[in-house]
Amino acid sequence: MYVSIDVGGSKVLVATFDEHGKIINTKKFKTPIMYPDFIHEVKKVYRELTEGQEPSACAIALPGTIDRENGIVLHFGNLPWENVHIRDDLQDTIHCPMLLENDAKLAGLAEANELKDLYKRVLYVTVSTGIGLGLTVDGKIDYSVSDAGGRAIMLEYRGKILSWEEFGSGKALKERSGKLASDLDDDSSEWYVIARNIAIGLINQIVSLSPDCVVIGGGVGTHLPKFHERLHEELELYRSEMITKMPQIVQAKHPEEAVIYGGYLLCTKQ
């Protein structure tokens, strides 16, 4: 048995898997604001789902910058916790090997696994509250890509230097239009703005990382068919002659469960 825990800014999903990658059971709870309450709830749910069995490994997906060697999350993207020793704080309950990983990297690992027979280098971009990135090469996470994702990519936008996340994320869409992506009409002009703002940051990642395929996930990414053509057009506007071939742009196959499946894959690869 394996355990995969997806820690999000609003909810936490815990899942147990059998050795074949089939989900045995899941439980979801609202992410507590206070870190001690979070640790307490994780321990409680872990005990409920494992029922006294000792898993072979446990993966914990976190939205932030991680010190993997020491089991510390240095900074959370959308949670008010910093420098928390998650591995130490859970070790009295989780006795199996604990693998801490960035959530976008795990989602990318799962999505790349679906495409392993087609592409060698797969870049996963999650566009939701924030913007996360994960590059997978030959089925393995490439750690040359920062955990900070779109928060660390600085670009010129309307005369200001902003992070990609500040103008290209779902949060930016909500601040700009007052709506979520799911609230927009199919013919809304906002889809053009979304495509343009994603393209501005994505073209740089295509140049520097040379992916064969780009997978778009997250809350905004689930609506890719509504702005897919516009995104291609915008990428072509920014395309340099140095980009001899534009990567395929595809929608994530498992936008809701990619992270926990990535956690399972990480457990089996240790």
C-alpha positions in Angstrom: 0.0 0.0 0.0 1.0 3.6 -0.7 -0.3 6.9 0.6 -0.4 10.1 -1.4 -1.4 13.4 0.3 -2.2 16.5 -1.8 -2.1 19.7 0.3 -3.9 22.5 -1.4 -4.6 26.1 -0.3 -8.2 25.3 0.3 -8.4 21.5 0.7 -6.3 18.4 1.5 -6.9 15.1 -0.3 -5.5 11.9 1.1 -5.5 8.7 -0.9 -4.3 5.1 -0.4 -3.2 3.1 -3.4 -2.6 -0.6 -3.9 0.6 -1.9 -5.6 -1.0 -1.7 -9.0 -1.9 2.0 -8.7 -5.6 1.6 -8.0 -7.1 3.9 -5.4 -8.2 2.0 -2.3 -9.8 4.9 -0.5 -9.8 8.7 -0.3 -10.7 11.4 2.2 -10.8 15.1 1.8 -10.8 17.9 4.4 -10.7 21.7 4.4 -7.1 23.0 4.8 -6.8 24.4 8.3 -5.5 28.0 8.6 -3.2 27.0 11.6 -0.4 24.7 10.9 -0.7 22.6 14.1 -4.4 22.0 13.2 -3.2 20.8 9.8 -0.8 18.3 11.3 -3.4 17.0 13.7 -5.9 16.5 10.9 -3.4 14.7 8.6 -2.5 12.3 11.4 -6.1 11.6 12.1 -7.0 10.9 8.5 -3.8 8.9 7.9 -4.7 6.6 10.7 -8.3 6.2 9.5 -7.3 5.3 5.9 -4.3 3.0 6.7 -6.2 1.1 9.5 -3.1 0.0 11.3 -1.3 -1.2 8.1 2.2 0.2 7.4 2.4 1.6 3.9 5.6 1.1 1.8 5.9 4.9 1.3 4.0 8.1 1.7 4.2 11.1 -0.7 3.2 14.6 0.4 2.5 17.1 -2.3 2.9 20.7 -1.2 2.3 24.1 -3.0 5.6 25.7 -2.2 9.4 25.6 -2.1 10.8 22.5 -0.4 14.0 21.3 1.3 13.5 17.7 0.3 16.6 16.4 2.1 15.6 17.7 5.5 11.8 17.5 5.1 11.1 21.2 5.4 8.7 23.4 3.5 10.5 26.7 3.2 7.6 28.7 1.8 4.0 27.9 0.9 2.5 29.6 -2.2 -1.0 30.3 -0.8 -0.7 29.3 2.9 0.7 31.4 5.7 3.3 28.8 6.8 7.1 29.1 6.4 10.0 26.9 7.4 7.7 24.1 8.7 9.3 20.7 9.5 6.6 18.5 8.1 8.5 15.3 8.1 9.6 15.7 11.8 6.1 16.7 12.8 4.5 13.7 11.2 7.1 11.0 12.0 5.4 9.8 15.2 2.4 8.7 13.1 3.9 8.1 9.6 6.7 5.6 10.1 7.3 4.7 6.4 9.5 6.7 4.1 8.0 10.2 3.6 8.7 11.9 0.3 8.0 15.6 0.1 7.5 17.1 -3.3 6.1 20.2 -5.0 2.5 19.6 -6.1 2.9 20.9 -9.7 5.9 18.6 -10.2 3.9 15.6 -9.1 1.0 16.6 -11.3 3.5 16.9 -14.1 4.9 13.5 -13.4 1.4 11.9 -13.6 0.5 13.7 -16.8 3.8 12.8 -18.4 3.3 9.2 -17.5 0.1 9.3 -19.6 2.2 10.6 -22.5 5.3 8.5 -22.0 5.0 6.7 -25.4 4.7 10.0 -27.3 7.0 12.6 -25.7 10.3 12.6 -23.9 10.2 16.1 -22.4 6.8 17.2 -21.0 6.2 20.5 -19.4 3.2 20.7 -17.1 1.8 24.2 -16.4 -1.0 24.5 -13.8 -3.0 27.8 -14.1 -5.3 28.1 -11.1 -5.0 30.4 -8.1 -1.3 30.6 -8.9 0.9 29.2 -11.7 2.9 26.1 -11.1 5.5 24.3 -13.3 6.8 20.8 -13.6 9.2 19.4 -16.2 9.5 15.6 -16.6 12.2 14.1 -18.8 12.2 10.4 -19.6 9.6 9.8 -16.9 11.6 11.6 -14.2 11.2 15.0 -12.5 13.7 17.5 -13.7 14.7 19.7 -10.8 16.2 22.4 -12.9 12.8 24.0 -12.7 12.2 26.0 -9.6 9.4 25.0 -7.1 8.4 28.7 -7.1 6.8 28.4 -10.5 5.1 31.6 -11.8 5.9 33.5 -8.7 9.6 33.5 -9.6 9.3 34.4 -13.3 9.5 38.1 -13.6 8.3 39.8 -16.8 7.4 43.2 -18.2 3.7 43.7 -18.3 2.0 47.0 -19.1 5.1 49.0 -18.2 5.7 47.2 -14.9 7.9 44.3 -13.8 5.5 41.7 -12.4 5.7 38.0 -11.7 3.9 35.8 -14.3 1.5 34.7 -11.6 0.5 38.3 -10.8 -1.1 38.8 -14.3 -1.5 35.3 -15.7 -3.1 33.2 -12.9 -6.7 32.5 -12.1 -6.4 34.8 -9.1 -5.4 37.6 -11.5 -8.4 36.8 -13.7 -10.7 37.1 -10.7 -9.2 40.4 -9.6 -9.4 41.8 -13.2 -12.9 40.6 -14.2 -14.6 39.6 -11.0 -15.1 36.1 -12.4 -13.6 32.6 -12.3 -12.8 30.9 -15.5 -15.8 28.7 -15.0 -18.1 31.8 -14.9 -17.0 33.1 -18.3 -19.2 32.8 -21.4 -17.6 30.8 -24.3 -17.4 34.0 -26.4 -16.1 36.2 -23.7 -13.2 38.5 -24.7 -11.5 37.4 -21.4 -10.4 34.2 -23.2 -8.2 36.3 -25.4 -6.7 38.0 -22.4 -6.1 34.7 -20.7 -4.4 33.2 -23.8 -2.2 36.3 -24.2 -1.2 36.4 -20.5 -0.3 32.7 -20.5 1.6 33.0 -23.7 3.8 35.8 -22.4 5.3 33.6 -19.8 5.0 30.2 -21.6 7.1 31.3 -24.6 10.0 31.8 -22.3 9.6 28.4 -20.8 9.4 26.8 -24.2 12.7 28.6 -25.2 14.6 27.7 -22.1 13.3 24.1 -21.4 12.6 22.9 -25.0 9.6 20.7 -24.1 8.2 18.3 -26.7 4.7 18.8 -25.2 3.1 21.3 -22.9 0.2 20.1 -20.7 -2.1 22.9 -19.3 -3.9 22.0 -16.1 -5.5 23.7 -13.1 -8.8 25.5 -12.9 -8.2 27.7 -15.9 -6.5 24.8 -17.8 -9.7 22.8 -17.7 -11.2 25.3 -20.1 -8.3 25.0 -22.6 -10.6 24.2 -25.6 -12.1 27.7 -25.2 -8.7 29.5 -25.7 -6.5 26.8 -27.3 -6.5 28.4 -30.7 -5.9 31.8 -29.3 -3.0 30.5 -27.2 -1.4 29.1 -30.4 -1.8 32.4 -32.1 -0.3 34.3 -29.3 2.7 32.0 -29.0 3.3 32.4 -32.7 3.4 36.2 -32.2 6.2 35.8 -29.7 8.0 33.0 -31.5 11.6 33.5 -32.3 13.4 32.0 -35.3 15.4 30.0 -32.7 12.2 27.9 -32.0 12.3 25.5 -34.9 9.4 23.5 -33.7 6.6 24.6 -31.4 5.6 21.9 -28.8 2.2 20.3 -28.8 -0.2 22.0 -26.3 -2.6 19.7 -24.7 -5.1 19.7 -21.8 -4.4 17.8 -18.6 -6.2 14.4 -18.6 -6.7 14.3 -14.8 -6.9 17.9 -13.5 -8.4 16.9 -10.1 -6.4 13.7 -9.4 -3.1 14.3 -11.2 -1.3 15.3 -8.0 -2.2 12.2 -5.9 -1.4 9.9 -8.9 1.9 11.6 -9.2 2.5 10.9 -5.5 1.8 7.3 -6.1 4.3 7.2 -9.0 6.9 9.0 -6.8 6.5 6.3 -4.1 7.1 3.5 -6.6 10.2 5.1 -8.1 12.0 5.6 -4.8 
